[in-house]
Amino acid sequence: MFRESALYGVAIALGYFFLLELYCDARAIGSKQTTSSQRDGDGVALVNAVGNEAEDAESGLARVDDAVEDDVDERGQRRSTSGGARGFAACAMLDPIALRENRPAIQAAAELGVIMFLFWFCDRSGLVRDAKKAYDRDLFLAVFVALAAYGWKTALKKSKSTSALHREQTEEMKGWMQVLFLLYHYFDAGEMYNLIRVFIAAYVWMTGFGNFSFYYVKKDFSATRFAQMMWRLNFFVFVTCAVMKNDYMLYYICPLHTLFTLFVFGALAIGREKNSDPRWVYAKFACCFLLSVTLWEVPGLFKRVFRPFVFIFGYTNPAKPHGDPLHEWRFRSGLDRYVWIYGMMCAYVHPRYEAVLKWIDDRQSTRERYIYQGGIIIVASMTLLWWWQTFMKMDKFAYNEWHPYTSWIPITAFILLRNATKALRKHHIELFCICGKVTLETYIAQFHIWLSTAGVPNGQPKALMSLVTGYPLLNLIFCSYIYVGISHRIFDVTNVLKSVCVPKESSDMVRAVTNAGIFMGTTFGLGAFMSLMFTGTV
């Protein structure tokens, strides 16, 4: 079976890097203790640079001002390009020079293997107990308010920019939304369903906003940039799917952002020389809207388009084994089928919005400035209140029908309120920014470290991981500490491996793809052999 072969193949690859790391450590090859060597120092600097400065190509997850600050991971990228030139083939021969140059990647791959083992151990081994979810609204809100108050008191900082939707602001927005999203899963807070749908729509909005901002300004449609995006969105989830034998769609946020990232990329890449003409840009918006209407509104068309890709987007819930494998994909993607276009439109008019805010800030009369700012706050607040009373109080099934057409309303209202005054724009809560940088990692890791799928492939996380039995609050704190720490390590590992595996120059992409194909083919071949030996099937 393909999944068995993939599982054994990934296990062999990760085990190989773990043993290679032990060998390097025993021989002190490229270790942190030998920092007097310039070459070793470069290797350590790569780890530190990626860990501390990895403002990576996560444009699909709200790196919304990549267009301005896209010197992401530059130092680590340059070093890894030269450092990994000898390749892993030489590492397999235990060439000391190759091992020294690739030590950061070997360390990252070995750590990835340990993380995957922890996923399996906590969720599939049966050695870690499960606990039932229990919803308490008071506790749910108390946890979030306490975290927000702590962040406000200890981590309120001045932002580098006072522009609307600058990097710290969008990271903060991602952070507090992700905290509520995770608490929603942990406590099984069903009454928060409609609000969580809005948060996911906001993430998709950021996909449109961030990608449009980058491609429209930078005009970088290179294979390298594209590969960096795809790596960031999919590398870790693909490894997790292989190890845990889960469908890609179980972690639906990843395919969701990947699809709409591809749509934005295609919209701007086609006829890119005309992107400076407003008429062409508006025409592209119209074409994107027409595409979404046709794909999701025409009966039967969605299934026809994606039926050949059911091996990627199909999902079979073990609780409902006879359902349509594309149902989950159509439902999840359909909920936010228009908001990514709205994100693109917001990115296009962002300079005009900035000009209006600057014009208000420059009013010499304080009274006049307060009138404009107060007007924005009143209109946005009244609109948000109307939306809340009209749509948020619907039951989940009725709300899902309206969500694709109304999710832009609370997103817009929040943006207007968050940026109504210069004082609001120039401050952010750093604690939520830290949370916002690892949204992808916390989303995937929660299935196997924080929550529990009860040892069933493709199972939904219906239970909690229980390390402190009988003490639910202590268990929440203890498990959260482990879970958040692992999520940050996943972030660093993913970026180190990206810096090594994705070439900086597009001219090197063919060689990189060829080497990756050889590596994956060899790994899968060994996995198929092991699967045949142990299970009798490939």
Buried (B, 14 or more C-beta within 10 A) or exposed (E): EBBBBBBBBBBBBBEBBBEBBEBBBEEEBBBBEBEEEEEBBBBBBBBBBBBEBBBBBBBBBBBBBBBBEBEBBBBBBBBBBEBBEBBBEBBEEEBEEBBBBBBBBBBBBBBBBBBBBBBBBBBBEEEBBBBEBEBEEEBBEEBBEEBBEEBEEEBEBEBEBBBBBBBBBBBBBBBBBBBBBBBBBBBBBEEBEBBBBBBBBBBBBBBBBBBBBBBBBBBBEBBBBBBBBBBBBBBBBBBBBBBBBBBBBBBBBBBBBBBBBBBBBEBBBEEBEEBEEEEBBEEBBEBBBEBBEEBBEEEEEBBEEBEEEBEEBBBBBEEEEEEBBBBBBBEBBBBBBBBBBBBBBBBBEBEEBBEBBEEBBEBEEEEEBEEBBEEBBEEBBEBBEEBBEEBBEBEEEEBBEEBBEBBBBBBBBBBBBBBBBBEBBBBBBBBBBBBBBBBBBBBBBBBBBBBBBBBBBBBBBBBBBBBBEEEBEEBBEBBBEBBBEBBBBBBBBBBBBBBBBBBBEBEBBEEBEEBEEEBEEEBBEBBBBBBBEEEEEB
